[in-house]
Amino acid sequence: MRADPSSPEPGADLLDHLLGSLLSDFCVWFERGEQLLDLTPDAVMPLAERTALRQELQQATRELVAARSLRQATPAPMALSLETLAPWHLLVMRVWSLSARLRALHVPLPQLEWPEPPAFPAGDPLS
């Protein structure tokens, strides 16, 4: 828990927990996108499109690493703007679309592995 327990901001721990979970989800889907691109035949997506999508995933991953680093270095709770999150959400939707197209062609896909969810801080307001 990075937030000061004496912080007057109610819900600071919840905000921090939700942001951490959201960033972890983005990490999973960006990695999944790169895995799927390795399995994608030209019939599903031409090489030029695969290359462009891979570059977008790699750029988003760099941005995600920066956001996670900033979150770790910041002693107070933080949030991310919609201008940051919206392109990441669109990228995840493109990964989902690619996955659906591969499944429709019966391309065997690796098992999706989720990391352990972050533990909620003591005093869980949801319990």
C-alpha angles and dihedrals in degrees: 000000000000099000117096107255090219090056111133091218110103113214095025091128091048091051091050092048094049093048091050091050092047093050090049090052092052090050091053093049096045090052090045090053091056091048091051092049089057088058098041116113122211089252089067099038129358118240094253091055092046090051092049093048091048090052091050091050091049092049091048090049090054090050090048092051089051092050092049091048091050090048091052092047096046115087093200128064114271139191134203124235123246087243087065098040101042097067090047091052091049090050091052089051089053089052090051090050091050090049091052091050092050092048090050088058090046093243106166109244127200119250113273109240121202122201119235109280114250113262114251113242121259114284093042104204090203096064 
